[in-house]
Amino acid sequence: MGVLLSDVVFFLVQAFIGVVRSPQHAEYQLSFLPILVVFGALPVCLVAFPTAILLGRVLRNIRSQWVHVAAFILAGALVGNLVGASFTGWTSHTLIQMTIPAALAAGVGRLCIWNLVIVNDFPSPSDGSTVTHER
């Protein structure tokens, strides 16, 4: 659910940036939003979902959900910048069009699943550590 919402938020931020940059073409730009969300699902599934799974595993033992949200924002910015640079080069366009929307989308996606997190305060029988996991 978090990845799906991140996909929608990513393209909403992209649309907002486009409308702010060129208000006279706002209706035209917004008409492409549903198409971008659908076609954006492929890179989201290939890049964002594996990154989220890996990051979730790394952060599993950290109880503070704010740390998780901050880590997802940073990871979203890093991945957005790397993916954006591969398509556009290292330009300010990359920062504005890829990094900021990816960071915001990753953070919002993680915030959306905040209530789905289960914190287990009881020690695990195998190693005695506390475990935090998501459903």
C-alpha positions as CSV (number, residue, x, y, z in Angstrom):
1,M,0.0,0.0,0.0
2,G,2.8,2.4,0.8
3,V,4.5,1.9,-2.6
4,L,1.2,2.5,-4.4
5,L,0.6,5.7,-2.5
6,S,4.2,6.7,-3.1
7,D,3.7,6.3,-6.8
8,V,0.6,8.5,-6.8
9,V,2.3,11.1,-4.6
10,F,5.4,11.2,-6.8
11,F,3.4,12.0,-9.9
12,L,1.2,14.5,-8.0
13,V,4.3,16.4,-7.0
14,Q,5.6,16.2,-10.6
15,A,2.3,17.7,-11.8
16,F,2.4,20.4,-9.2
17,I,5.9,21.4,-10.2
18,G,4.8,21.4,-13.9
19,V,1.8,23.6,-13.1
20,V,3.9,26.0,-11.1
21,R,6.5,26.2,-13.9
22,S,4.0,26.6,-16.7
23,P,0.5,27.7,-15.4
24,Q,-0.8,28.3,-18.9
25,H,-0.4,24.6,-19.7
26,A,-1.8,23.3,-16.4
27,E,-4.9,21.6,-17.9
28,Y,-2.8,19.9,-20.5
29,Q,-0.2,18.7,-18.0
30,L,-2.8,17.4,-15.5
31,S,-4.5,15.4,-18.3
32,F,-1.5,13.2,-18.4
33,L,-1.4,12.5,-14.7
34,P,-3.4,9.2,-14.7
35,I,-1.3,7.9,-17.6
36,L,1.9,8.7,-15.8
37,V,0.7,7.0,-12.6
38,V,-0.1,3.8,-14.5
39,F,3.1,3.8,-16.6
40,G,5.1,4.9,-13.5
41,A,4.1,1.6,-11.8
42,L,6.9,-0.3,-13.7
43,P,9.8,1.8,-12.4
44,V,8.2,2.0,-9.0
45,C,8.0,-1.8,-8.9
46,L,11.5,-2.3,-10.2
47,V,13.3,0.4,-8.1
48,A,11.1,1.7,-5.3
49,F,9.6,-1.5,-4.0
50,P,13.0,-3.4,-3.7
51,T,14.5,-0.3,-2.0
52,A,11.6,-0.1,0.4
53,I,11.9,-3.8,1.3
54,L,15.6,-3.6,1.8
55,L,15.3,-0.5,3.9
56,G,12.5,-2.0,6.0
57,R,14.7,-5.0,6.7
58,V,17.6,-2.8,7.7
59,L,15.4,-0.7,10.0
60,R,13.5,-3.7,11.5
61,N,15.1,-3.4,15.0
62,I,14.6,0.4,15.3
63,R,11.4,1.2,17.2
64,S,11.0,4.9,16.4
65,Q,8.7,5.3,13.4
66,W,10.1,8.8,12.8
67,V,13.5,7.3,12.2
68,H,11.9,5.0,9.6
69,V,10.1,8.0,7.9
70,A,13.4,10.0,7.8
71,A,15.3,7.1,6.4
72,F,12.7,6.6,3.7
73,I,12.9,10.3,2.8
74,L,16.7,10.1,2.5
75,A,16.6,6.9,0.6
76,G,13.9,8.3,-1.7
77,A,16.1,11.4,-2.4
78,L,19.2,9.3,-3.1
79,V,17.4,6.8,-5.4
80,G,15.5,9.6,-7.1
81,N,18.7,11.5,-7.7
82,L,20.6,8.4,-9.0
83,V,17.7,7.3,-11.3
84,G,17.0,10.9,-12.4
85,A,20.7,11.4,-13.2
86,S,20.8,8.3,-15.4
87,F,18.1,9.8,-17.6
88,T,18.8,13.6,-17.4
89,G,22.4,13.9,-16.3
90,W,23.5,15.8,-13.2
91,T,21.5,18.9,-13.7
92,S,19.3,21.1,-11.5
93,H,16.4,19.6,-13.5
94,T,17.3,16.2,-11.9
95,L,17.1,17.7,-8.4
96,I,13.8,19.5,-8.9
97,Q,12.0,16.9,-11.1
98,M,13.3,13.6,-9.5
99,T,14.9,14.0,-6.1
100,I,12.4,16.2,-4.3
101,P,9.3,14.2,-5.6
102,A,10.9,10.9,-4.9
103,A,11.9,11.9,-1.3
104,L,8.4,13.3,-0.6
105,A,6.7,10.3,-2.1
106,A,8.8,7.8,-0.1
107,G,8.2,9.7,3.1
108,V,4.4,9.9,2.5
109,G,4.3,6.3,1.6
110,R,6.0,5.3,4.8
111,L,3.8,7.6,6.9
112,C,0.7,5.9,5.3
113,I,1.7,2.5,6.7
114,W,2.6,3.8,10.1
115,N,-0.5,2.3,11.7
116,L,0.3,-1.1,10.1
117,V,3.5,-1.5,12.1
118,I,3.5,-4.0,14.9
119,V,6.1,-3.4,17.7
120,N,6.8,-6.6,19.6
121,D,8.0,-5.7,23.1
122,F,8.6,-9.3,24.1
123,P,12.0,-10.8,23.5
124,S,12.4,-13.3,20.7
125,P,13.0,-16.8,22.1
126,S,16.0,-17.3,19.8
127,D,18.3,-14.4,20.5
128,G,16.6,-12.3,23.2
129,S,16.3,-9.1,21.0
130,T,13.1,-7.1,20.6
131,V,11.6,-7.2,17.1
132,T,9.8,-4.6,15.1
133,H,8.1,-5.7,12.0
134,E,5.5,-4.6,9.5
135,R,2.4,-6.6,8.4
